[in-house]
Amino acid sequence: MASLALSDRKIRKPVDAGIIAICLSFLLGALLLFRPEAHGVDPIAYYSWLRAAVIEHTLDVGSTWQHYYNEPLSREPDFTMKTATGYSYNHWAAGPAILWSPLYLMAHLFVLADNASGGSMPADGYSFPYLFAASISTVLYALLGVILLYRIAMRYFQPAIAAGSAIVVVFATPLVFYTFSNPLMSHALDAFAGIVYVFAWLRARDKPGAGRRMAVGMAIGLAMWIRVQNALLVAVPALEVLSALLEHGNLRQRFKELLKRGVPLGIGLALLVVPLMAFWKVMYGAWIVNTYSASQGTFINLASPHLLEVLFSSNRGLFTWSPVLLPAVAGTIPLWRIDRRLTLLLIAGFLLNYYLVASLSFWSGGAAFGARFFINSTAYFGLGLAAAADWLHRRVSLRAMTIAGGVFVCWNLLLLVQYALNWVPHGGDVDLLMMAKNQFLVIPANLQRVINILISRSAH
Protein backbone atom coordinates (compact mmCIF):
# COMPACT_ATOMS: atom_id res chain seq x y z
CA MET A 1 0.00 0.00 0.00
CA ALA A 2 2.82 2.36 0.88
CA SER A 3 4.51 1.70 -2.46
CA LEU A 4 1.21 2.34 -4.29
CA ALA A 5 0.76 5.67 -2.49
CA LEU A 6 4.33 6.64 -3.37
CA SER A 7 3.66 5.70 -6.99
CA ASP A 8 0.50 7.86 -7.04
CA ARG A 9 2.46 10.83 -5.75
CA LYS A 10 5.00 10.40 -8.54
CA ILE A 11 2.34 10.18 -11.24
CA ARG A 12 0.41 13.25 -10.12
CA LYS A 13 1.36 16.39 -11.98
CA PRO A 14 1.98 19.50 -9.90
CA VAL A 15 -0.72 22.15 -9.96
CA ASP A 16 0.16 24.88 -12.49
CA ALA A 17 0.33 28.05 -10.42
CA GLY A 18 0.31 30.21 -13.56
CA ILE A 19 -3.02 28.83 -14.77
CA ILE A 20 -4.48 29.23 -11.29
CA ALA A 21 -3.33 32.87 -11.21
CA ILE A 22 -4.88 33.52 -14.63
CA CYS A 23 -8.18 31.88 -13.61
CA LEU A 24 -8.31 33.86 -10.36
CA SER A 25 -7.65 37.12 -12.22
CA PHE A 26 -10.53 36.33 -14.60
CA LEU A 27 -12.79 35.46 -11.68
CA LEU A 28 -12.01 38.80 -10.04
CA GLY A 29 -12.54 40.62 -13.35
CA ALA A 30 -15.92 38.91 -13.80
CA LEU A 31 -17.03 39.71 -10.24
CA LEU A 32 -16.20 43.40 -10.66
CA LEU A 33 -16.82 44.14 -14.34
CA PHE A 34 -19.02 41.49 -15.95
CA ARG A 35 -22.02 42.96 -17.75
CA PRO A 36 -24.22 40.42 -19.59
CA GLU A 37 -26.37 42.88 -21.53
CA ALA A 38 -27.13 43.71 -25.15
CA HIS A 39 -26.53 47.44 -25.36
CA GLY A 40 -25.22 49.58 -28.19
CA VAL A 41 -25.42 49.07 -31.93
CA ASP A 42 -22.54 46.62 -32.46
CA PRO A 43 -23.36 44.14 -29.65
CA ILE A 44 -27.01 43.99 -30.68
CA ALA A 45 -26.01 43.42 -34.32
CA TYR A 46 -23.68 40.54 -33.38
CA TYR A 47 -26.22 39.06 -30.98
CA SER A 48 -29.09 39.35 -33.46
CA TRP A 49 -27.62 36.58 -35.64
CA LEU A 50 -27.80 34.11 -32.76
CA ARG A 51 -31.25 35.06 -31.53
CA ALA A 52 -32.74 35.02 -35.05
CA ALA A 53 -31.27 31.59 -35.81
CA VAL A 54 -32.17 29.87 -32.52
CA ILE A 55 -35.46 31.53 -31.58
CA GLU A 56 -36.96 32.41 -34.98
CA HIS A 57 -35.12 29.82 -37.14
CA THR A 58 -34.18 32.45 -39.71
CA LEU A 59 -31.24 34.59 -40.78
CA ASP A 60 -33.41 37.71 -40.81
CA VAL A 61 -32.43 39.89 -37.86
CA GLY A 62 -35.02 42.62 -38.42
CA SER A 63 -37.32 41.75 -35.52
CA THR A 64 -34.41 41.64 -33.06
CA TRP A 65 -33.35 45.14 -34.04
CA GLN A 66 -36.94 46.35 -33.83
CA HIS A 67 -37.14 44.97 -30.30
CA TYR A 68 -34.21 47.13 -29.23
CA TYR A 69 -35.00 50.11 -31.47
CA ASN A 70 -38.60 51.21 -31.98
CA GLU A 71 -37.79 53.06 -35.17
CA PRO A 72 -34.96 52.99 -37.73
CA LEU A 73 -31.83 54.71 -36.46
CA SER A 74 -30.48 57.86 -38.04
CA ARG A 75 -27.23 55.92 -38.43
CA GLU A 76 -26.32 52.26 -38.89
CA PRO A 77 -27.86 49.77 -38.71
CA ASP A 78 -30.80 50.58 -40.94
CA PHE A 79 -32.95 47.51 -40.42
CA THR A 80 -35.25 48.59 -43.22
CA MET A 81 -32.47 47.97 -45.77
CA LYS A 82 -32.61 44.56 -47.46
CA THR A 83 -29.97 42.33 -49.01
CA ALA A 84 -30.18 41.03 -52.57
CA THR A 85 -31.80 37.88 -51.18
CA GLY A 86 -34.40 39.74 -49.13
CA TYR A 87 -32.94 39.60 -45.61
CA SER A 88 -32.54 42.56 -43.27
CA TYR A 89 -29.04 43.88 -43.90
CA ASN A 90 -26.54 43.09 -41.16
CA HIS A 91 -22.91 43.75 -42.04
CA TRP A 92 -21.53 42.52 -38.71
CA ALA A 93 -19.84 39.09 -38.71
CA ALA A 94 -21.77 35.96 -37.75
CA GLY A 95 -18.73 34.17 -36.27
CA PRO A 96 -19.31 35.34 -32.69
CA ALA A 97 -22.85 33.93 -32.78
CA ILE A 98 -21.47 30.53 -33.77
CA LEU A 99 -18.99 30.53 -30.88
CA TRP A 100 -21.70 31.62 -28.44
CA SER A 101 -24.18 28.99 -29.65
CA PRO A 102 -23.28 25.97 -27.44
CA LEU A 103 -24.02 27.69 -24.12
CA TYR A 104 -26.84 29.68 -25.71
CA LEU A 105 -28.61 26.48 -26.79
CA MET A 106 -28.16 25.11 -23.27
CA ALA A 107 -29.75 28.29 -21.91
CA HIS A 108 -32.65 27.90 -24.33
CA LEU A 109 -33.24 24.31 -23.20
CA PHE A 110 -33.08 25.46 -19.58
CA VAL A 111 -35.74 28.13 -20.19
CA LEU A 112 -37.98 25.68 -22.07
CA ALA A 113 -37.64 23.14 -19.25
CA ASP A 114 -38.42 25.83 -16.70
CA ASN A 115 -41.55 26.81 -18.61
CA ALA A 116 -42.62 23.16 -18.87
CA SER A 117 -42.42 22.87 -15.09
CA GLY A 118 -44.55 25.96 -14.50
CA GLY A 119 -41.99 28.74 -14.81
CA SER A 120 -42.74 32.01 -16.53
CA MET A 121 -39.33 33.01 -17.89
CA PRO A 122 -39.77 34.21 -21.51
CA ALA A 123 -38.23 31.85 -24.07
CA ASP A 124 -37.78 34.78 -26.42
CA GLY A 125 -34.01 35.22 -26.55
CA TYR A 126 -34.19 38.52 -24.65
CA SER A 127 -34.38 37.28 -21.06
CA PHE A 128 -31.41 37.06 -18.75
CA PRO A 129 -30.35 33.40 -19.30
CA TYR A 130 -29.82 34.00 -23.03
CA LEU A 131 -27.75 37.15 -22.62
CA PHE A 132 -25.80 35.59 -19.76
CA ALA A 133 -24.98 32.48 -21.80
CA ALA A 134 -23.66 34.46 -24.77
CA SER A 135 -21.74 36.88 -22.56
CA ILE A 136 -20.12 34.27 -20.32
CA SER A 137 -19.11 32.39 -23.47
CA THR A 138 -16.94 35.35 -24.43
CA VAL A 139 -15.30 35.33 -21.00
CA LEU A 140 -14.59 31.59 -21.25
CA TYR A 141 -13.14 31.84 -24.76
CA ALA A 142 -10.94 34.73 -23.65
CA LEU A 143 -9.81 32.72 -20.63
CA LEU A 144 -8.94 29.74 -22.82
CA GLY A 145 -7.03 32.01 -25.20
CA VAL A 146 -5.01 33.58 -22.38
CA ILE A 147 -4.17 30.14 -20.98
CA LEU A 148 -2.96 29.10 -24.44
CA LEU A 149 -0.92 32.31 -24.59
CA TYR A 150 0.61 31.42 -21.24
CA ARG A 151 1.46 27.93 -22.49
CA ILE A 152 3.15 29.44 -25.56
CA ALA A 153 5.14 31.86 -23.39
CA MET A 154 6.19 28.98 -21.14
CA ARG A 155 8.20 27.59 -24.07
CA TYR A 156 10.62 30.51 -23.72
CA PHE A 157 10.22 32.14 -20.31
CA GLN A 158 9.96 31.21 -16.66
CA PRO A 159 6.42 30.63 -15.30
CA ALA A 160 6.17 33.88 -13.31
CA ILE A 161 7.03 36.00 -16.36
CA ALA A 162 4.79 33.97 -18.68
CA ALA A 163 1.77 34.16 -16.36
CA GLY A 164 2.35 37.78 -15.33
CA SER A 165 2.62 38.95 -18.94
CA ALA A 166 -0.53 37.05 -19.92
CA ILE A 167 -2.49 38.67 -17.08
CA VAL A 168 -1.13 42.16 -17.74
CA VAL A 169 -1.90 41.98 -21.46
CA VAL A 170 -5.55 41.43 -20.53
CA PHE A 171 -6.01 43.91 -17.70
CA ALA A 172 -3.74 46.71 -18.95
CA THR A 173 -5.26 46.84 -22.46
CA PRO A 174 -8.75 47.29 -23.96
CA LEU A 175 -9.16 43.51 -23.90
CA VAL A 176 -10.41 43.72 -20.29
CA PHE A 177 -13.32 45.93 -21.36
CA TYR A 178 -14.34 43.75 -24.30
CA THR A 179 -14.05 40.57 -22.25
CA PHE A 180 -16.09 41.59 -19.22
CA SER A 181 -17.89 44.93 -19.68
CA ASN A 182 -18.92 44.59 -23.33
CA PRO A 183 -18.76 40.84 -24.03
CA LEU A 184 -21.26 40.85 -26.91
CA MET A 185 -18.68 42.52 -29.13
CA SER A 186 -16.35 40.38 -31.25
CA HIS A 187 -12.98 41.64 -30.01
CA ALA A 188 -12.26 39.21 -27.18
CA LEU A 189 -13.16 36.37 -29.55
CA ASP A 190 -10.83 37.92 -32.12
CA ALA A 191 -8.03 37.75 -29.54
CA PHE A 192 -8.89 34.11 -28.86
CA ALA A 193 -8.80 33.21 -32.56
CA GLY A 194 -5.48 34.99 -33.05
CA ILE A 195 -3.90 33.08 -30.16
CA VAL A 196 -5.29 29.77 -31.45
CA TYR A 197 -3.70 30.55 -34.83
CA VAL A 198 -0.26 31.13 -33.28
CA PHE A 199 -0.62 28.02 -31.10
CA ALA A 200 -1.59 25.88 -34.11
CA TRP A 201 1.27 27.30 -36.21
CA LEU A 202 3.84 26.50 -33.51
CA ARG A 203 2.59 22.92 -33.19
CA ALA A 204 2.77 22.46 -36.96
CA ARG A 205 6.29 23.88 -37.04
CA ASP A 206 7.56 21.78 -34.14
CA LYS A 207 6.13 18.50 -35.39
CA PRO A 208 5.07 18.85 -39.04
CA GLY A 209 2.21 16.73 -40.22
CA ALA A 210 -0.87 16.96 -42.42
CA GLY A 211 -3.25 17.16 -39.46
CA ARG A 212 -1.36 19.99 -37.79
CA ARG A 213 -1.00 21.96 -41.02
CA MET A 214 -4.72 21.50 -41.58
CA ALA A 215 -5.31 22.91 -38.08
CA VAL A 216 -3.44 26.08 -39.08
CA GLY A 217 -5.79 26.56 -42.03
CA MET A 218 -8.81 25.94 -39.81
CA ALA A 219 -7.54 28.50 -37.29
CA ILE A 220 -7.33 31.10 -40.07
CA GLY A 221 -10.83 30.17 -41.22
CA LEU A 222 -12.17 30.56 -37.68
CA ALA A 223 -10.55 33.99 -37.45
CA MET A 224 -12.17 34.98 -40.75
CA TRP A 225 -15.63 34.08 -39.44
CA ILE A 226 -15.03 36.53 -36.58
CA ARG A 227 -13.43 39.24 -38.70
CA VAL A 228 -13.03 38.70 -42.43
CA GLN A 229 -9.94 40.92 -42.51
CA ASN A 230 -8.18 38.10 -40.67
CA ALA A 231 -7.70 36.51 -44.09
CA LEU A 232 -4.40 38.41 -43.93
CA LEU A 233 -3.18 35.74 -41.50
CA VAL A 234 -2.74 33.33 -44.40
CA ALA A 235 0.18 35.43 -45.71
CA VAL A 236 2.97 33.85 -43.65
CA PRO A 237 1.88 30.19 -44.00
CA ALA A 238 1.42 30.76 -47.75
CA LEU A 239 4.90 32.27 -48.02
CA GLU A 240 6.30 29.31 -46.10
CA VAL A 241 4.75 26.95 -48.64
CA LEU A 242 6.10 29.05 -51.52
CA SER A 243 9.56 29.13 -49.95
CA ALA A 244 9.55 25.35 -49.58
CA LEU A 245 8.60 24.99 -53.25
CA LEU A 246 11.38 27.33 -54.40
CA GLU A 247 13.96 25.36 -52.45
CA HIS A 248 13.52 22.50 -54.93
CA GLY A 249 14.43 22.83 -58.59
CA ASN A 250 12.92 19.46 -59.41
CA LEU A 251 9.26 19.71 -60.49
CA ARG A 252 8.44 16.36 -58.89
CA GLN A 253 9.88 17.45 -55.55
CA ARG A 254 7.93 20.70 -55.73
CA PHE A 255 4.73 18.76 -56.29
CA LYS A 256 5.51 16.59 -53.26
CA GLU A 257 6.12 19.68 -51.13
CA LEU A 258 2.86 21.18 -52.33
CA LEU A 259 1.01 18.01 -51.35
CA LYS A 260 2.77 17.86 -48.01
CA ARG A 261 2.50 21.54 -47.01
CA GLY A 262 0.06 23.48 -49.17
CA VAL A 263 -2.77 20.98 -49.61
CA PRO A 264 -3.39 20.32 -45.88
CA LEU A 265 -3.29 24.06 -45.19
CA GLY A 266 -5.74 24.70 -48.04
CA ILE A 267 -8.08 21.91 -46.94
CA GLY A 268 -8.17 23.23 -43.38
CA LEU A 269 -8.86 26.73 -44.63
CA ALA A 270 -11.57 25.52 -47.01
CA LEU A 271 -13.35 23.57 -44.26
CA LEU A 272 -14.34 26.89 -42.66
CA VAL A 273 -14.12 29.40 -45.51
CA VAL A 274 -16.39 27.48 -47.92
CA PRO A 275 -19.25 27.50 -45.35
CA LEU A 276 -18.56 31.20 -44.81
CA MET A 277 -18.87 31.84 -48.54
CA ALA A 278 -22.06 29.74 -48.65
CA PHE A 279 -23.44 31.89 -45.83
CA TRP A 280 -22.60 35.04 -47.80
CA LYS A 281 -24.32 33.58 -50.88
CA VAL A 282 -27.51 32.81 -48.98
CA MET A 283 -27.50 36.06 -47.02
CA TYR A 284 -26.17 38.61 -49.52
CA GLY A 285 -26.48 36.87 -52.90
CA ALA A 286 -22.74 36.63 -53.68
CA TRP A 287 -20.01 34.12 -52.87
CA ILE A 288 -17.50 36.84 -51.98
CA VAL A 289 -18.83 40.09 -50.59
CA ASN A 290 -17.68 43.12 -48.65
CA THR A 291 -20.60 43.29 -46.24
CA TYR A 292 -19.71 46.83 -45.14
CA SER A 293 -19.82 48.35 -48.62
CA ALA A 294 -23.61 48.56 -48.91
CA SER A 295 -24.15 50.22 -45.54
CA GLN A 296 -21.03 52.38 -45.32
CA GLY A 297 -19.99 52.96 -48.93
CA THR A 298 -16.28 53.55 -49.57
CA PHE A 299 -14.56 53.30 -46.22
CA ILE A 300 -11.01 52.15 -47.02
CA ASN A 301 -8.21 54.00 -48.78
CA LEU A 302 -4.99 52.01 -48.94
CA ALA A 303 -3.21 54.90 -50.64
CA SER A 304 -3.69 57.28 -47.72
CA PRO A 305 -3.35 55.47 -44.39
CA HIS A 306 -3.46 57.24 -41.01
CA LEU A 307 -0.22 55.61 -39.86
CA LEU A 308 0.77 57.99 -37.06
CA GLU A 309 -2.74 58.79 -35.86
CA VAL A 310 -3.54 55.13 -35.28
CA LEU A 311 -0.56 54.84 -32.92
CA PHE A 312 -0.39 58.21 -31.18
CA SER A 313 -3.65 60.11 -31.68
CA SER A 314 -5.63 61.37 -28.71
CA ASN A 315 -8.55 59.62 -30.41
CA ARG A 316 -7.89 56.04 -29.24
CA GLY A 317 -4.25 55.92 -30.35
CA LEU A 318 -2.76 52.47 -29.69
CA PHE A 319 0.10 53.66 -27.46
CA THR A 320 -1.69 56.76 -26.20
CA TRP A 321 -4.50 54.72 -24.68
CA SER A 322 -2.48 51.64 -23.68
CA PRO A 323 1.09 52.65 -22.73
CA VAL A 324 1.87 49.06 -21.69
CA LEU A 325 2.03 48.21 -25.39
CA LEU A 326 5.20 50.30 -25.81
CA PRO A 327 7.35 47.80 -23.86
CA ALA A 328 5.35 44.99 -25.48
CA VAL A 329 6.37 46.14 -28.98
CA ALA A 330 9.92 46.87 -27.77
CA GLY A 331 10.03 43.22 -26.70
CA THR A 332 10.14 42.35 -30.41
CA ILE A 333 13.94 42.78 -30.27
CA PRO A 334 14.69 40.18 -27.55
CA LEU A 335 11.94 37.94 -28.95
CA TRP A 336 13.68 38.02 -32.33
CA ARG A 337 16.85 36.68 -30.69
CA ILE A 338 14.89 33.85 -29.09
CA ASP A 339 12.75 32.66 -32.03
CA ARG A 340 13.04 34.47 -35.36
CA ARG A 341 10.39 32.52 -37.25
CA LEU A 342 7.78 33.07 -34.55
CA THR A 343 8.68 36.77 -34.36
CA LEU A 344 8.27 37.12 -38.13
CA LEU A 345 4.84 35.48 -37.90
CA LEU A 346 3.75 37.88 -35.14
CA ILE A 347 5.21 41.01 -36.75
CA ALA A 348 3.71 40.19 -40.15
CA GLY A 349 0.24 39.73 -38.65
CA PHE A 350 0.52 42.96 -36.67
CA LEU A 351 1.87 45.08 -39.53
CA LEU A 352 -0.67 43.85 -42.08
CA ASN A 353 -3.49 44.58 -39.65
CA TYR A 354 -1.91 47.93 -38.72
CA TYR A 355 -1.82 49.10 -42.34
CA LEU A 356 -5.37 47.93 -42.97
CA VAL A 357 -6.73 49.64 -39.84
CA ALA A 358 -4.81 52.83 -40.66
CA SER A 359 -6.47 52.82 -44.10
CA LEU A 360 -10.01 52.74 -42.70
CA SER A 361 -12.12 55.88 -42.63
CA PHE A 362 -13.10 54.90 -39.06
CA TRP A 363 -9.55 53.90 -38.01
CA SER A 364 -10.11 55.02 -34.41
CA GLY A 365 -12.94 52.52 -33.94
CA GLY A 366 -15.57 55.19 -33.28
CA ALA A 367 -17.15 54.78 -29.86
CA ALA A 368 -14.58 52.52 -28.24
CA PHE A 369 -12.52 51.83 -25.18
CA GLY A 370 -9.07 52.14 -26.71
CA ALA A 371 -7.69 50.84 -29.99
CA ARG A 372 -10.11 47.95 -30.27
CA PHE A 373 -9.08 46.96 -33.80
CA PHE A 374 -5.69 45.78 -32.49
CA ILE A 375 -7.02 43.31 -29.93
CA ASN A 376 -6.49 40.54 -32.50
CA SER A 377 -2.74 41.10 -31.96
CA THR A 378 -2.95 40.00 -28.31
CA ALA A 379 -0.60 37.07 -28.94
CA TYR A 380 2.05 39.46 -30.30
CA PHE A 381 1.61 41.89 -27.42
CA GLY A 382 1.65 39.16 -24.77
CA LEU A 383 4.77 37.42 -26.07
CA GLY A 384 6.51 40.73 -26.71
CA LEU A 385 5.74 41.83 -23.15
CA ALA A 386 7.08 38.54 -21.81
CA ALA A 387 10.28 38.94 -23.84
CA ALA A 388 10.72 42.50 -22.57
CA ALA A 389 10.12 41.35 -18.99
CA ASP A 390 12.59 38.49 -19.40
CA TRP A 391 15.25 40.91 -20.67
CA LEU A 392 14.51 43.34 -17.85
CA HIS A 393 14.56 40.59 -15.22
CA ARG A 394 18.31 40.23 -15.71
CA ARG A 395 18.69 43.81 -14.54
CA VAL A 396 15.92 44.37 -11.97
CA SER A 397 14.07 42.19 -9.49
CA LEU A 398 10.88 40.29 -10.22
CA ARG A 399 9.19 42.33 -7.49
CA ALA A 400 10.01 45.58 -9.29
CA MET A 401 8.58 44.22 -12.54
CA THR A 402 5.44 43.05 -10.72
CA ILE A 403 4.96 46.56 -9.38
CA ALA A 404 5.46 48.01 -12.87
CA GLY A 405 2.87 45.60 -14.28
CA GLY A 406 0.49 46.55 -11.47
CA VAL A 407 0.93 50.24 -12.34
CA PHE A 408 -0.01 49.59 -15.97
CA VAL A 409 -3.05 47.57 -14.86
CA CYS A 410 -4.16 50.26 -12.41
CA TRP A 411 -3.75 52.93 -15.07
CA ASN A 412 -6.01 51.01 -17.46
CA LEU A 413 -8.64 50.20 -14.82
CA LEU A 414 -8.76 53.83 -13.69
CA LEU A 415 -9.19 54.80 -17.33
CA LEU A 416 -12.05 52.32 -17.49
CA VAL A 417 -13.65 54.09 -14.52
CA GLN A 418 -13.26 57.44 -16.30
CA TYR A 419 -14.86 55.92 -19.38
CA ALA A 420 -17.75 54.61 -17.28
CA LEU A 421 -18.25 58.00 -15.61
CA ASN A 422 -18.09 59.78 -19.00
CA TRP A 423 -15.04 61.72 -17.85
CA VAL A 424 -13.53 60.81 -21.21
CA PRO A 425 -15.74 60.82 -24.31
CA HIS A 426 -16.72 57.44 -25.71
CA GLY A 427 -15.68 58.63 -29.17
CA GLY A 428 -13.51 61.35 -30.68
CA ASP A 429 -10.47 63.17 -29.34
CA VAL A 430 -9.60 63.11 -25.65
CA ASP A 431 -7.96 65.88 -23.64
CA LEU A 432 -4.90 63.86 -22.68
CA LEU A 433 -3.74 66.29 -20.00
CA MET A 434 -7.14 66.25 -18.32
CA MET A 435 -7.33 62.48 -18.69
CA ALA A 436 -3.97 62.05 -16.94
CA LYS A 437 -5.01 64.45 -14.18
CA ASN A 438 -8.28 62.63 -13.63
CA GLN A 439 -6.45 59.33 -13.24
CA PHE A 440 -5.25 60.47 -9.83
CA LEU A 441 -8.56 62.02 -8.77
CA VAL A 442 -11.28 59.80 -10.19
CA ILE A 443 -11.50 57.15 -7.47
CA PRO A 444 -11.19 59.32 -4.32
CA ALA A 445 -13.62 61.95 -5.58
CA ASN A 446 -16.23 59.50 -6.86
CA LEU A 447 -15.77 56.43 -4.71
CA GLN A 448 -19.46 56.00 -3.89
CA ARG A 449 -20.47 56.41 -7.53
CA VAL A 450 -17.87 53.88 -8.63
CA ILE A 451 -19.16 51.39 -6.06
CA ASN A 452 -22.72 51.92 -7.30
CA ILE A 453 -21.62 51.32 -10.90
CA LEU A 454 -19.84 48.12 -9.97
CA ILE A 455 -22.94 46.92 -8.14
CA SER A 456 -25.46 47.91 -10.77
CA ARG A 457 -23.26 47.27 -13.83
CA SER A 458 -24.65 50.49 -15.27
CA ALA A 459 -21.39 51.65 -16.87
CA HIS A 460 -21.26 51.93 -20.65
Secondary structure, 3 states (H helix, E strand, C coil): CHHHHHHHHHHCCCCCHHHHHHHHHHHHHHHHHCCCCCCCHHHHHHHHHHHHHHHCCCCCCHHHHHHHCCCCCCCCCCCCCECCCCCECCCCCCHHHHHHHHHHHHHHHHHHHHHHCCCCCCCCCCCHHHHHHHHHHHHHHHHHHHHHHHHHHCCCCCHHHHHHHHHHHHHCCCHHHHHHHCCCCCHHHHHHHHHHHHHHHHHHHHCCCHHHHHHHHHHHHHHHHHCHHHHHHHHHHHHHHHHHHHCCCCHHHHHHHHHHHHHHHHHHHHHHHHHHHHHHHHHHCCCCCCCCHHHHCCCECCCCCCHHHHHHCCCCCHHHHCCCHHHHHHCHHHHHHHCHHHHHHHHHHHHHHHHHHHCECCCCCCCCCCCHHHHHHHHHHHHHHHHHHHHHHCCCCHHHHHHHHHHHHHHHHHHHHHHHCCCCCCCCCCCHHHHHHHHCCHHHHCHHHHHHHHHHCCCC
